[in-house]
Amino acid sequence: MSKAEQRPDPAATTAERPAEETTAGLLTFQSWHEGSSDDMLPVRYDVREGENGRYLRCKEAPGVGVAIDRSYAFTEAEARKLGERVILLDGAGQFGPLVDNARQLYNLDHHDDCLRVFTLATCEQALVLVLKGLELDRGDWRILANEPDLDTVFAIWVLLNHRRLRNLSPRARDAIAPLLRLEGAIDANGYEIAEFCGLPHDLLLATKAKLDQLFAVEQALKKSGEWGDVDPIDYTRDRLVEIDYLVYERSDFDDFTTVEEEYGHVDISDGRVAVVCRDSEGIYEVERRLKKVWGDRLGIIALAKEPGHYTLRRAASLSNIDLRSAYDWLNQLDPNVDGHPPEKRWGGSDDIGGSPRPDGTGLAPRDVAAALRRAYQPVRPKVLGLRLGLVGGLSGLLAALAVAAGLAYERFVGPPQEPPEMALQLSLVALVIAGGALLASRVLAAGRSWQLGWRWPAGEDWVLLLPPVLLGAAAGGVWLPREIGWEAEALAAAVAAMALSAAALGLWFQGLVHGLLLEHCRVQLLGGPWMISRPALASALLYAAATVGASILWLAPLPDFWRPFGELARWPITAAGAFAVGLTAAMIRERSLSLLPAIGAMIAGGVARLALELF
């Protein structure tokens, strides 16, 4: 039974009202409230963009997000894959009513697999859950609905107002309780039976008039055929505001506090959140306001008093949250932390710190939030596995293109016989690798070239890593043509091929591969502790594999002093040398923040290898 069938036309049962303003087909709440600005209620509902699209929330319940999509129709098996802390409303779950406290999955429905005549409507089910103590303050909750009819809108209002609902004034309770009771009765069994919902006659008529006013917008849109074109999120937000004016007075919000703009929040550790926000007040006043909303969940505040300039505050002083982890990740991901000067970085004490001075951060608010999440939430194995699969697959594809380029040279030019021809073939292969690296970097890291090491070097301690590069080069860890001629022209061709190969390999392995993994894994920082990072290790392994493969096709054999170890030892020696070069070059790239020293180190290794061949 549809709402249109259950309800009489509001126009026939409601006193004539003043002409109502409309915006994009929706009635605005101003037509419901005519009074001075002193009577206006605070704006508590806003629409935000999340990872899965737009959602609605209340500023007093920031951990509860409402997504409305007419395509939502989850089976129970599908709903259980949505994760924890999910509430499905009135048809979004295509199965019977469900209360699973262990999984924190709830389906508030009265259509399928139930005796509808005896089952509460969705709005009253929501009321029962809230009054029974559903812990909507713990963790982030998702409310999923597929149709913003009045029953669903009331259920959303109840869930978003869960804090106030438990402590309503008698006047506010007397306003909302009849609305929920009558709407629930109408939605479940139609208006004729709803007359016996327990409300006295005068209260029944007054409540019905209010519901008819709320329902009039939905009714008009359905009659005109515009209902399916209405944005359900914006529509629901306007209806929630109208319900507020039916329930609350301005004095109910004397204790209402908020910040000027909350950009977002992320889960960190121990059920706590980091909140990224903007406000003209100081950090301690903002902390006081946010604690009224977030309570014990508030862990870290990132406050921007002006664009790009943040104060970082640990709100949970006795927790195990260490701001140094936040500083490290922010410094790793911030394009403005370029080492010029070295002091331009995120930093501070264990309790309070801030963004780089004097220019501030180059991170957008959502990037600040993402960095804070990564600082305290370990990377999920699936995410890291997908990223490793991406760089591995791309490296395999590029290797195939490089081999094809080498074979094309032999097909159209002929097999190289002289050292200059071998250098030319290797140069062609290097150009293909460089072109692939530049193209992939443009596609996968557009606007984030700094993340791939495309900036001026900083620091000096990376110079200490040059000896391992030279040793690795002596073991076959750099790319030289199969044969090297010592005439001026042939030697110049060999040097050019070696330098071009070093640049191309640096762009791919220490640049793109390392940079794509850097988003998810900690690396060394300028002047920071020494370590071997996962991105450095992965890029070194891929570089070693590429070098061993290339040595079969195009590269010079090992120097003569390796011959006593036998021909079979060539491959493990080459692999070890290439791994040493790749790993050390990646560490140089990390500690200098730039590809240039890494490529320069590999070129220096190539020159040293040429010197060994010469002498």
N, C-alpha and C positions, 0 to 999 in steps of 0.2 A: 504494500500500500504506500503510495507516494505521499509526500507532504501536501502536494496540491489537492489530493483526494481527501486527506484527513482534515484539512482546514477549510473553513469558509473563506471567501474573499475578504481580506482585511478592509478593503474600501467600503464593504457593506456593513461592517460591524464596528467601525471605529469612527469616532467623531472627526469632522473635517479638520484637517491640519493645515498650517500655513504652507505656501509653496516651498518646495525643498530644492536647495541647490544641488546640482549634480556635477560630477567630474568623471569623465570617461565612463559614463554609464552608471557610476556608483553614487549613492547618496552620501554626502559628507556629514560628519558628525556635528558640524556647526548648527544644522537645522534642529538638532536635538537639545542644544544647550544655548539658551539665550540669557546672558547675564554679563556681569562685569568681568574684567580680566582677573580680578581677585578670586573669582569662583572657578576659573579654569583649572582643570586637573593637569598634572605633569604628563608630558609625553613619555610613556613607558615602553611602547612597542616599536620596534624597528625591524627593518628587513636587511639582512646581511647576505654577503656572498661567501659560500663555503666551498670545500673541496668537491662536494656533490651538488652544487647549485645553490639557488637562493633558499633562504629559510627565514622564519619569523621567530622572534624571541622577545622576552620581556626583560627590561633592564634590572628588575628585581629578581629574576631567575635566569641569569646569564648562562647557566649550564644546561638549560633546556631549550632545544631547537625544534621548531615545527616545520616540517616539509610537507607540502600539499601538491600532489600530482595526480591527475585524473587517471593515469595509467596504473597506479598502485593497485595490485590485486594479488597478494602473496598467499601461497599455500602455507600450511604449517611448516612443512619441510623447508621452504624458502625462507620463511620468517626466522627459523632457528639459525639460518646462516647469516643473518644480519648482525649478529653479535649481541652483546649484553646491553641492558638499559634501553630497551625499545618498547614503545607503546603504539599499537595499531588501533586506529579509530574507525568504527562504523563502516565496515566494508573494505578497508585497506587490507584486512586479513580475511581471506576467503575460507574461514573455518570458525568453529564455535568459540564462544568466550573462553579466555584462557588467563589464568593467573599462575605464572611460573616464577616463584620468588627466587629459586636457586639460580636460574638463568637470567632473571630480571627481564622476562619477556611477558607482555600483557596484550591481550586482544580484547578490546572493549567493543563488543559487537552483540547484536540481538537479532540476527537474521538467520545464520546457518547453525545447524546442529544444536538447536536449543528450542525450548517451548516459548515462542515469542510472546504469547499472551501473558506469561508469568515472568518474563525477563525484563529487567530494568533497561531503559534506553541508555545510550552511550554517555550522555552528560551525567546521569545519576550514577552510573558505574564509576565514572571518574571521580565524582564527589565521594563515594564510598572509599575508593582507594586512598584518596588524600586524607580523609578523616581517620582512616585506619592506620595511617603512619607511613605511607609510601615515601621512601627516602629520596626525594628528587633533588636534594642538596648534595648528595654523594655521587660524584662522577658526572659525566656528561650524558644526557638523555636525548634520545631522538623520538619525536612524536610524528607519526606518519599517517596522513589522511589523504583520501582521494576525492572528496567532495565537500565543499565548505557549506553544507546546509546548516540550519540553525542548531540542530542537536549536536553536530560536530563542533560548531563554533563555541557553543556553551562548554563542551568538554575541554576544548583548548583553553578557554578562559579559566576554567577551574584548575587545570594543570599549571598554567603559567602564573596563577595567583595563589599557588598552594601555600605560600608563607602567610599571606594575609588571611586566607580563608580559615585557617585554624584559630585566628585571633580576631575575628571580625567584631566590630561593635554591635550591640543589639540592633541598632537602626539598619546597619548594612546587612546584617544577617537576615533581618525581616524583609529586606529588599531582594536579596538573591535567592533565598530558599524557595519562595513561591514560584519564581521564574523557572528554577530548575525542576521543581516538582511538576508543574503544569506542562512544561515543554517535554519532560520525560514521559508523562502520561499520554500526551497527544502523539508523540513520535512512536510510542509503543503500541497504542491501541486506538488512536483516533479521538476526535474531540468529544463524541457522545459519551464514551466511557470515561474520558478524562474529567468530565463534570463531577465525577465521584472520587476525585483524587484527594479529597480531604480538606480542601480550602473552603472557608465560609463564602457565602454567595457574593457579598460585596467585594471581598478580596479576590475571588475567582474572576469577577468581571474586570476589576482593575488590572489584575495580572494578565488576563487575556488581552486587554487593550495594549499593554506594553509589548507582549509577544507579537501581536498583530503588526505593530509598528516596526519591530525588528524584522519580521517576516516579509513585510511589504516590498522591500528591496529585492529579495530573492524571488518573490512572486512576480514582480514586474519584469524582471530580467528573463524569467522563464517564459512568460507570456509573449514577450517580444522576440524570443528566439536568440537573445544575446547571452544567455547563461553560459553556454559553452565557450564563449569568447572572452569572458571575464578572467582577469588574472586572479587565481584563487588566493595567492599570498596577500596581495594588496587588498582584495575584498575582505578577507578575514581580519586583517589589521584594522580596517575601518569599523567592522562590526564589533571587535573587541573594545575599541574606544567608546562606542555607543553603549555597550554594556557597562563599562566603567561609570558613565554618567548616570546610569540607572541605579547603581549600587553605592558609589562613593560620593563623599563631599570633599571639598578642598581641605578641610581640617583633618581628614584621614591621612593626609600626606605631609603632615608637619614634620615627620621624621624622615621624609624621603630625601635621599642624597644620591648623587651620581657624579661621574666625571664628565667633562665636556665632550669627550669622544673616546670610546673604547674600541680600539682597532681589532681586538680579538684576544683569545686566550688559548693556551695549549697545556695539556697535561705534562707534568714533569715527574717528580718522584713522590712516592708515598701518598698518592691520591691528591697531591697538591697541584696548583696551576700557576702558570706565569701569565700575567695580564699585561698587555701592551696598550698604552693609552696616551691621550693628550689632555693637558689641563694647564691653566695659567697659575694654579696654586702650587705650593711647594710639595715636596715628596711626602712629608709627614702628614699633611692634611689630606692628600690623595690616598695615602695608606689608610687613614682613619675611615674615609668614605668607602673604599673598596672592601675593607674588613666587615662593614655592615652588610654588604651584599654577599661576599664570598665566605665570610667566617673563617674557620680553621683551614679551609682549602687554599687560601691565598698564600703562595710561597714566594714569588718574585714579582716585583713591579718594574716595568720598563716605562718610564714616564718621559714624554717629549713635551717640554715647555715651549719649544719652537722647532720647526722642521729640522730633522737630522741630529738634534742635540738631545741625548737621552741621559736620564739618571737611572741607574740600576739599583734596586733596593731589595735586600732579602727581608721579607716581611715575617717569615718564620725563623726567628733568631736562634732558637734552640733545636732546629731540625738539622738533618745531615746534608742539607743543601749547601754546596760549596760554590760561591760565586766565581772562583777561579776557573771552573769548568765552563761557565758561561763566557767569561772573558776570552778563553782560548778559542771557543767555537766562533764567537763573534769576530775575533781577529782573523780567524782562518777564512771566513766568508765575506768579510767587509772589503769592498774594492778600494775604499779610502785608506785602509791600513796597508800602505805601500812601502813603509820603511824610510820615508823621506819627510821628516827625520824619524829615527827609530822610535822616538817617544810618542809618535802619533798613533795611538792604539787604544783599545778598550782596556780599562784597568781600574783599580781601586782596592778597597779593603774587603774583608770577608762579608761585611754587612752592606756596604754602599760603594758604588763606583759610577762610571759613566763612559760616554762615547769619546772617540778621538777628539783632541783639541788641536787647533782652533776650528777646523772645518766641519766637524761632526762626522756622522756616518754616511756611507753611500748606500746603506740598506734601506729598503722600503719597510714599513711597519710589519707586513706579513713575513718579510725575510728575517726581521729581528725575532719574531715569534718562532719561525722555523728553526733558527739557530739555537734558541733557548730549548726547544724540544729536543734537538739533537744532542745538546749538552747533557741531558739527564735521562733520555730514553735511548737504550741501546738500539742500534740499527737492527731491524727485523731481518732474519736470515733470508726470507723470501725476497725482500727488496734488494739486499746486497747480491743475492744470487742472480736476480734479473739484470742488475747492472753489470755484474761480471760476465753474464751471458751476452749482453749487448756488446761490451768491448771485445770479448773474445770472438764473437761472430763477425763484427766489423773488421777485426784484425785478420781473420781468415779470408774474408772477401777481398780485402786490400792485398793480401798475399797472392791470391789468385790473379788479381789484376796485374800485379808486378810480374808474376811468372809469364802471363800472357804478353806483357810488353817485351820481356826478354826474348820470348819465342818469336814475336812479331819482328824483332830486329833481325834475328837469324833467318826468318822467312823472306823478308824483303831486301835486306842488305847482304845477308850471307853470314855464316858462322865467323865470328871474329878470330883472326889469326895473329894479328900484331897487337902489342900492348896498347897503343892508342885506340884501336878498335874495341878492345876489351874495356877500356876506360869509358868509351862512348856508350857501350851497351849498359854498363853499370850506371852511368849518368842518366840514361833514359829510364831505367828502373827507378832510380831515386826521384826523378821528376814525377813519375806516376804516383809514387808514395806521397810526395809533397802535395801534389794536386788533390789526392784523396783526403789527406789530412786537412787541407784548407777548406775543401768542400764540406767535409763532415763537421768541422769546427763551426763553419757558418750555419749549418743546419741545426746542430745539436746544442750549440752554446752561443747563439746569437745574443749580442749585447753583454756577454760575460767573458770577453776575451781575456780579461785579467785572470780568470779562474784557470785558464789554460797556460798561464805563465807569460802572456804577451804584455810585458811591461818591463820597465828598467830595473836592473838588479839593485839589491840593497844588501847591507851587511858585508862582513869580511870573513867570518869563520868558515864559510864554505870552501875557502882556498885549501883548508886542511884535508879536503877530500880528493884533491888532485892525484896524489900518489896511487891510490887504488885504481883510478881510471887508467893511469899509465901502465900499471901491472896487468890489468885486464886486457888492455890493447896488445900487450906483448904476447898474450895467450890467444890471440885471434878474436878479440872482442870488438874490433872495429871493422868497417867495411873497406877493403882495398881491392882493386881489380886483380883478376887471377894472375896476370903477369904484369910486372912493372918494368918499363924501359927507363934507362938512366940518361938517355939523351934529353936535352932540355924540353923539347916538345912533348915527348912521351911522359916525362916526369911531371910536367905541368898538367897534362891530361889526368894523370893518376891523382895528383893533389886535388884537382878540381872535382873529380869523381868522389874522392874520399870526403871532401868538405860538403859537397852537395848531399851525399848519403847521410852524413852526420846531421845536417840540418833537417832533412826529410824525416829521418828516424826520430829525432828530437821532437819535431812537430807532432808526430803520431804518438809515440810511446810516452815521453815525458810531458807532452802537451795534452793531447786529447784523451788518451787512456787514463793518465793520472788525474786530469782535471775532472773527468766524469765520475771517478771514484771519490774524489776529494769532497763532493757534496755529502757523502754518507760516512766517511771514515776520517778519523783524526790523523793529522800529519804534523810534521815538525813545523815550528814557527820561527820567525826571525829572532835569533838570539835565545831561543828556547831550549829545553832539554833535548839531548840526542836520542833518537829512537829510529827504528825501522818501521815505517807505516805500511798499512795494507796496500794503499795505492802504489807506493814505491815498490813493494814486493811483487804485486801483480804486473806492473809495467815492466819490471826487470825480467820476470819469467817469460812474458810475451816477446820481449826484445831478444832474449836468449834463443827462444824457439825460432824466431825469424832469422837470426844470424846463423844458426846451424843449418837451416834450410838454404839460405843464400850461399853459404860456403860450398854447398854441393854444386851449385850452378855457376856462380860468378866470382867468388872471392878467392883471394890468394891463400895458398897453403900456409901452415904454421912456419915460423922461422926455423932455421936449421937446428938451433940448439934444442928443439923439442923432438928431433928425430930419434934419439936413443929410446924414447918411450914407445916407438912403434907406430905404424899407421892406424891401428885400431884405437890408439889413445887420442887421435886427432879430434874426434867428436866430443868426448867428455871434456877435453882440455878447452876446445872452442866454446862449448856450452858454459863452462865455468868462467872463462874469460869474459864472455858476453854478459853473463849474469852479473859479474862484478862491475862491468862498465855500466850496464843498465841500472843497477841498483844505486851505484854511486852518483850517476847523473841525475837520477830522480831525487836523491837526497840533496844534491846541490841545488836543484830546482826548488825544493822546499825551503831551504835555508836562505836562499837569495831572493825568493819570491818571483823568479824569472827564468825563462827558458834560455836566455842568452848565455849565462855561465855554463849551463848544462851542455849546450851545443858546443860552446867554446872548449869545454873540457874534453869532449869526444874528438873534436878536431885536433886538440893537443895530443891526445892519445894516438890519433892517426899519424901525426907528424913523428911521434916517438917510434911508432911501428915502422915507418919508412926509414927512419934513421937506423933501426936495427937491421933492416934489409940491406941498407947501404954499407954498413960497417961489419 
